[in-house]
Amino acid sequence: MTCSIAQAGMNEDRQIVVHEAVSPGDEACPRPHPRRLGWLGTTALAIGGSNQSLFLIAALFVGQGHIPGQGSAAILLLILGLLLGYAAAPGWTELVLMSPNRVGGIAAACTEAFRPYSPILSALTGVCYWWGWVPTCGITAILSATAIGQWCLPGVPVWSIACVLVLACTALNLCGIVWSARLAIPVAVAAATLAFISMLAPLLSGRMHWTQAVDFHLTSPFPGWFGSITSVMAGLYLVGFGAPAFETATCHVGETIDAKRNVPRAMLASALMAAVYFVLLPLVWLGTLGPDALGRDLGQVLGPTFAPVFGSFAKSAAIGFMMFNMLPAAMQAVSGASRALAQLSEDGLLPTILGWRSRTDAPWVAILLTAAFAILFLLIGDPIWLIAAANFTYLIGIGLPSVAVWLLRRDAPGAARPYRAPRGTIGLGVCAAIVWCCSALLGFEQFGLPTVVFGLLMALAGAGLYAMRMLEDRSRKGLGLQLGRSLHVKLTGAMLLVLAIDSVGYILAVASIPNLHGSLVVVLEDIFVAVAMLTVTVGIVLPGMVAHSANEVSAAAMRLASGTIRDLATAMNALGEGNLQAAHASIDIVPVVVASRDELGAMAESFNLLQHGVKQVAIGLNRACEGLRKARNDLFESKEVAVHEALHDALTGLPNRAFIIQRLERSLARQRDQGGSACGLLFIDLDGFKIVNDSLGHAAGDDLLMQVASRFRSLLLRKADRGAPDEDARNVLARLGGDEFIVLMGGIQSAADAVKVADRIQLALGTPFMIAGDCVHMSASIGVATSCGGSGSASDILRDADLAMYRAKSLGKSRVEVYNEFLLASVTTRMHLENDLRRALQGQEFLLHYQPIVALPTAEIVGFEALVRWQVPGGPLIFPGDFITVAEETGLIVPLGLWVMREACLTSLIWNQRFGQERKLGMSVNISPRQFAQHDLVPEIQRILIETGVDPATIKLEITESGTMGDPARAVHILSQLKLFGVQLSVDDFGTGYSSLSYLHRFPIDILKIDRSFVSGMVEDTDSRQVVKTVMALATGMGMQVVAEGIECQEQALQLTQMGCDFGQGYLFSKPLPEAEVVAMLSSRTATTMDCLEGQAA
């Protein structure tokens, strides 16, 4: 049965075949048999097969009825029969242990071997085996009953005692195999003990004659070699009953404890006992009693073999010997043979009723059927023809298992085998099967045509029972009771028709032969038996193979169509619909296993190739779908990563601007639509971060940002936030980039709530940070904006917070400012100014005014400083103080400064060509810090100098002190390159910067311009006057000229002149003038200069 084989641990391929071969009616695995037998109990039950020689000896020596015996040569036939059993025994052990959960012995273990050829063959093997044991049960019961009657019940009919014995064995088996074993063990011990006494007593007492023991003569039915062969085969036909000495030990594998170890033990013990009963005892008895005595009732003649031990009780011992030895055979027939029927029923090969088991695990229907037939045969006297027919079926029942072992070795080499027979013994088992077949062929015919026909009918009973099971299964499934359309039935019926026609031909042939040609009749009878056996075999095997192959392919096709192919279609449709989850095809491909190597095998192989192709398509589809699913999952993951990266800062892992805008918009929508609480926004900018970044490096700057983010995160993760189900009520920390952070606060009532958090942030920043081993102190400018007003978008609130932050930074940094409407107005004004500046650059609305620079001692004009003005069309003139700061912040100062540079150079060229014959007029041009920071400053100035053609010596570039101190090393490099062009370099507003004196000696400076703040206060303020003196002394010491800015009165000019200042400029001399007025002034500069000098003298 499928479950039994699967539990036996067969390999995967074989399991597939087994599962497919299960009968449709087999709906569930039967319950396992309880294992209660040890090897001793199994051996005790099997001794009923070892002592089969006791009722064969008389038939072999003197014959039965009109059938002659083989004489003393029967001893050799017994030995030969035993050797055949020895040859088959290893293979049988391997066969039954491949299915360690089954019962019924070797005949019930052939199921899986024969399924690919014909399931009927399996049923036929088991039923033939059972038929062989049924008459044996009656014969051994009669022999045992005879001994009992002779011993203690002389007046009771033997048949009644025999019936009681059969019924007793039946009742005991119905109680369970354990009770049978409990009785079998003491009976077997008694039988074996008496057997050893009968064997050893004559040897030890010297009563055995060795010459007589080895004097063998063969009796032939007719002269010639063919007569001798016929006689031998007739003897072997009976000696086939030597096989029970071995196969009976395999009937209870599924009920044996540790079958892998105990069954081989029982087989070995049975083999040893078989040697005693089939070889040693017959030889001793022949040498002690002679051949004539062995042809009579052994219970009456074996007394002399027990006399040396039992004396006057020798005859009683002989009777007891027969009684104890015959009883186990009757028990074995009821217990072992019945289990073969039950097992085949559970395999789905015989009617279900035969497999019914009681609570004691006894197959009670099969046991009762066995007992009923045994009693029936017993009552009709177990005639010779019946025994001959049963022996014919038994030879089939023991020969086919050896063939099954060989088939399994060939067809399922990888199947699990707990016990593996030596390789040579498999061939020996097949040879034994061939010998049993030949003995059936040449020995069965001697019993006559009726017996042959009856034996064939008994053999075919298995096919009939199989057909009954098929009808039962069809009925259970509602398929009707007709089998006529089955190819198997049609072919089998045709073969049986051939057998019937052959039988008629045989009868006609035999009837036409004269009685004088006995050998010819025997030959014809042998041919008929051979043809009958061949017809039965071919009629079962060939249709079975064809039907099995067709059924296998049909079942596989149905399974393929309803399984993998259907799933493929469903998967393709699902794939077309984009449902990757449902786009999967199950791969339920079971190879078609056909044992034949002809057209049937080619058909199966072709279908297997088709299945393999479908399997590859399914595998490919599944792999493709799996790849698509993985790609989709990867895409989703990538999308999630991309979304996360798009909404989070890479350095700190904090949300970014996009995230904070989304969250802020959601909070505002909730406040607007549901009347939720307001939210607040803190815009945080770290003060002095650029200094840390530039001085300690970008890695240190990144470390500082991460530490700040971590500190902010710990500070803002309130306890309430950890369990708050509403995400909008939580604080969200984000980084906008650089050193700017955002805190979005939910659930606030007013700006004061946000200011409290801002103050906590300022307090947290008070603790220094350890960066690259240095202690770094940080502060922050924080702008606060809220949605308490209920209006404005997320961008508006972010803008408002940004404006408040810039307000805090402009008011001295490290402070918190709350947004108000005035901030927006100032920013709006600034934005408009920026836009107007851009338009002015494009519309050329800028112009230059020039303020003269004079030599203080003479008041002579020596040059001018170009100062930019903005003339709005139709509007007033705008001075630099109103737009230069915005130009610096927006970067517009760069193109504006280049325009100023070009215009000043062109003007300087023109004026010097017209007014510079006596002395060149200098032109001072301011270079803003933003311009000075440009990487292309030097080439741009060089290009302007070249394009304008101005004399570089007349150009003075004024650089602010603060513009050079940001990166002194770069400033030295830039100034040195500019100096190479021939221009003069001037430091504007000198004295207002920091650390200027420490770098001043490194700069190639020509002129120092004293800031107007010192000049304006030098008359009243002695400190300012002292600063001016110090600068004058420094410039003199370094060989530089000095220009004083912002001279507005004669006293300032006089003091500067007295201090040795070279040049000055200011409203005392002239305000910045348009180009036309400067030209007019230069035209009359001599008169103007003289007037100034006269005024100074006065």
C-alpha positions, 0 to 999 in steps of 0.5 A: 500500500502507498502509505506502507511503502512511503513509510518504508523510506523508498526513494523519491522516484519510487514514491511517485510511482507508488502514489500513482499506482494506488487504487482509486478506492484506496481513500486513506492509509490503513492504521499501522499494525501494532508491533508485538512479536519478537524474533522467537515468536516469529520463528515459532509461527514459522516452524509450521513451514519447516516441518512440511517435510513430514507429510511429504516423505510418504508421498515422495517414497511410495507415491499417492494413489496411481501416481508413483513415488520417487523411492529413496531418491526422495531424500535427494529431492528434499535436499534439492528443494531445501537448496532452492529455498536457501537460494530464494531466502535472501531475496525474499528477506530484502523484498519484505523489509522494503515494506516493513509495515506490511504483513502477509509475507512474500506474496503480499510484498510483490505489489509495487514490483508488479504494478507497472506490468499488471496489478492483476499479477500482484493479486494472482500471486497473493491468492495463489499463495493463499490457495497453497496454504488452505489445504495444508491447514486441513492436511496438518489438522488431520495428521495432528488429529490422527495422532491425538486420536491414537493417543487419547481419543481412539473412538472420536472421528478424526475429521471432527478432531481436525475441525475442532483444531482448525476452529481452535486455531481460528479462535486463537488468531482472532484474539490477536497475533500475540495469543497465537505466538504465546501458543506457538512458542511452547508447541514449537519448542516441544516439536523441535525438542522431539525432532532433535531427540529423534535425530540424535538418539539413533546416532548416539545409540548406533542404530543408524546404518549409514550404507542404507542412509545413502542408498538412493534409487529413483523410481520412473513412471516409464523408461528412458531419460524423459521418464527420469526427468518427469519423475524428478520434476514430479517429486520437485512439484511436491518438494516445492513445499520446502519453501514454507520453511523460509517464507513463513518467517516473513508473514508478520514483518509489520507486526514484528518489533525491530523488523530490520533486525528480528526478521533476518534472525527469524529467517536464519533460525527457520533455515536451521530448522529446515535443515533438520527437517528436510535433510538430517531427519530424513537421512537418519530415519532412512538409515534407521528405519529403511525406505519401506517404513518411510512410506507409512504413517510416521506416527506409527513407525518413528517409535524406534528413533525415540526408544533410546530415550523414552524406552517403552514410551517411544511410540507415545513420543512418536505420536506426540512428535507428529501432533506437536509438529502438525499443529503449527502448520495449521496455525500458520495457514490461518494466521499467515496466509490470511494476512496475505489476503488482508494486505492485498485488500488494503493495497486496493487489489482485493475486495475491501471486506477481506481487509477488515480488522478487529480491535485485536488487529486480526483480519477477521474476515480473511481468517474466517474465510481461510478456516472455512475453506480449510474445513471444507477441504478437510471434510471432502478428504483433501483429495490428491487432485485438490492438493495437487491443484493447490500445490500448483498455485503455491508454486506460482505464489513462491516463484513470482516473489523471486521475480519481483525481487529481480524486477525491483533491483532493475526498475528501482535500484535507488529504493531504500532497502533496510536489508540488501541481499548479496547480488548473486543471490538475486540470480539464484532466486530467479533460478529457483523460480525457474526450477519451480516453474519447470516442476509445475510444468512437468509435474502437474500434468501427472494428475490429469486434465481435470486437476490441471483445469481446476488448478488453472481456475484456482490460479485465475481466482485472483484475477476474479477477485481483482475484478470484484475490487475494481467494480467495488471501487467504480461503484463507490465512485458512481462510475457504474459496474461496467468494465467492458470498455477497459482495454485490460479486460478486452486483452485479458478476455482474448487471452482466456479465449485462447486458453479455452480453445487450446484446452479443446484442442488438447482434449481432441489430441489426447483422445485420438492417441492410442493408449500404447503411446503413454510417453506421447500423452505425457508430452502433450500434457506437458505442452498443454500445461506449458501453453496454459501457463504461458497463456495465463502469464501473457494474458495477465502481464501483456494486457496489464503492461499495455493498460498500465502504460495507457493509464499512466500516460492518461493519468499524467495527462489529466494531472498535467492538464488540470494542474501545471498547464491550468496554472500556467494559463491562470498565471499568464492571465494574471501576469497580463493583468499585472497581478504578480502575486497570482502569477505562479504555476505549481509544478506537479510533474510526475514522470510516467514510469513504464518498465517495458522498453518497446513502443510503450516505453517510447510513448512514456518517454515522449510524454515525459519529454513533453512534461519536462518541456511544460515543467521548464516553461513553468519554472521559467515563468515562475522565475520570471515572475519571481524576478519581476516581483523582486524587481518590483519590490526593489523598485518599491524599496528604491522608491522608498529610499529615494523618497526618504532621501528626497525628504531627509538630509543625508548628513544628519538623517533629519527631515529636509525642507521638502518634508517640513513643507509637507508636514507644515501644509498638513498641519495648516490644512488640519487647523483650517479644516478641523479647527485644530491647534496652531503650529509654530516654526523655529528657524535656527541659524548657527552663529559663526559656523563658517569660522569653524568650517574654514578653520577646522575643516569640512569634516569637523564642520560635518561633525559639529552639525551631527552633534548639534542635530543629536542635541536638538533631537534629544531636547525636542523629543518630549515624553508626550511625543513618544506615545502621541498618536497624532503625528501633527502634535509632535515636534519635528526637527529638520535641516534645511542645509548648511548650518540652518535647522527648522523646528516644527511645533504642533499644538501651540497656543501662542508664539510664547510657547515657541519662544520657550522652546527656542530659549531651551535650544539656546540654553542647550547650545551653551554647553560646548562641543568637542570637535577634533579635540577642540572645545567649540562654543556655539550660539544660534540666531533663531527666528519664530513664526506661528500660524496663530493668525490662521492665514498664510501658506507653509511657504509664507510661514517658513519665509516669516521665520527666515525673516525673523532669524535674519532680524536676530542675526542683524541685531547681534546674533545669539538671540530669538526674534519673533516675526512681525509685519514690519519685518515683511515690509522691510524685506519687501522693500529690499526685494524691490530694491534688488529687482530695481538694481538688476533693471538698472544694470540692464538699463545703464541707469548708473553713472559716476561722480568724481571727488577730487584728491588734492595735494594738501600743501598746494591744494593742487588736484592730483587725482579723483575717486570714482563714486557710483550714483544711481539715476532712476529715470524721472526720479532722484539721484540715489547715493551708494549708501542706499543700494550698495549693501543690497548689491553686496548681499545679492552679488550685483556688486560684481558686475556693477564694480566691473562697469565702474572700473571700465568707466573710470579707466576710460574717463582717466584716459580721456582726462589725462590726454586732455589735462595731464600734460604737466602732471598725470591725474590719478583715478581711484576705483573701489574694489568691494570685498565681494569683488575681491573674493571673486576668482576671476578678479585679476584677469577681469581687471587685466582685460579692462586695462588692456581694452581701455588702453589706460595708463595703469600707473594712473589707476589706484585700486582701493581695497577695504581693510576687511576685504583683505583680512578674510584670507590674508594669504590669498590677499597677498597673492592677488595684490601681488598679481595686480601690482604686476600690471603697474596699478597702485594699490590703496587700503581704504578706510585704514584703521577700522579693521582688525589685525591689519598691522600684522599683515600690512608689511606683507601687502604691496600697498602704495597708499593708506587712506585714513578713515574719515571717522578719525579725521572728523574728530582729530580737532577736538579728540586727542585720541583720534589725532593720536591715531592719525599721527600713528598712521602717518608714522607707520606709512612714512616708515613703510614708504607709503603715501597717505590720503586723509578722507572726509576733510571738511574744514580748514583746521583739519587740513592745516593739522594734517598738513602739519603732520606731513599728510600728503593728500586729502579729499573731502567737501572742503575741496569739492563734493563728488561732481558729475563728469561735465563739472569736473571737466569744467573745473579742470579747465580752470584748475589753476585759478581754483588752486590759487584761490585755495592757497590764498584762503589757507594763507589768510 
